[in-house]
Amino acid sequence: MSNSSEGTGIAFLFVVVTIGSWLGSGYMAWNWIEPHSFGSTLVFLFVWPLCGYLVDTVLAFVIATIVALFNK
């Protein structure tokens, strides 16, 4: 029998990192933009997804690389 729960921990790690990266990038974008008006709020709502996508992608590649190194 194979160990089918091996990928469960990695999937859980990806979920935790994704949630953390989006919250962290939102905090980073909020401090960067500091919205005080309607226009700056719109800029924040535009910047947050960009930062979130970049941080999430970089962290996913880092985790995938580490997992690939340990699976050899």
TASULMO-V720308 format. One record per pair of residues at least 24 apart in sequence whose ideal C-beta (glycine too) atoms are under 10 Angstrom apart, sorted by the first residue. I is the first residue (numbers start at 1). GAP is how many residues later the second one is. D is the distance in Angstrom with one decimal. If there is no record, write none. Layout:
# TASULMO-V720308
{{I:GAP:D} {I:GAP:D}}
This chain:
# TASULMO-V720308
{{6:65:9.3} {7:60:9.5} {9:58:9.8} {10:53:7.7} {10:54:9.0} {10:56:9.8} {10:57:5.8} {10:61:9.8} {13:50:6.4} {13:53:9.7} {13:54:8.6} {14:42:9.7} {14:45:9.0} {14:46:6.8} {14:49:6.6} {14:50:8.9} {14:53:9.6} {17:38:9.5} {17:39:7.8} {17:42:5.1} {17:43:7.3} {17:45:8.9} {17:46:6.3} {18:34:9.1} {18:37:9.7} {18:38:5.7} {18:41:8.0} {18:42:7.8} {19:37:9.7} {20:35:9.2} {20:36:9.4} {20:39:8.3} {21:30:9.1} {21:31:6.5} {21:32:9.3} {21:33:9.1} {21:34:4.4} {21:35:4.5} {21:36:9.0} {21:37:8.5} {21:38:5.4} {21:39:8.6} {22:26:8.3} {22:27:9.0} {22:29:9.0} {22:30:4.7} {22:31:9.2} {22:33:7.9} {22:34:6.7} {23:29:9.0} {24:27:8.9} {24:28:8.7} {24:31:6.7} {24:32:9.8} {24:35:9.6} {25:24:8.7} {25:25:8.6} {25:26:4.0} {25:27:4.2} {25:28:8.4} {25:29:7.7} {25:30:4.7} {25:31:7.7} {26:25:7.8} {26:26:6.9} {27:24:9.8} {28:24:9.3} {28:27:8.1}}
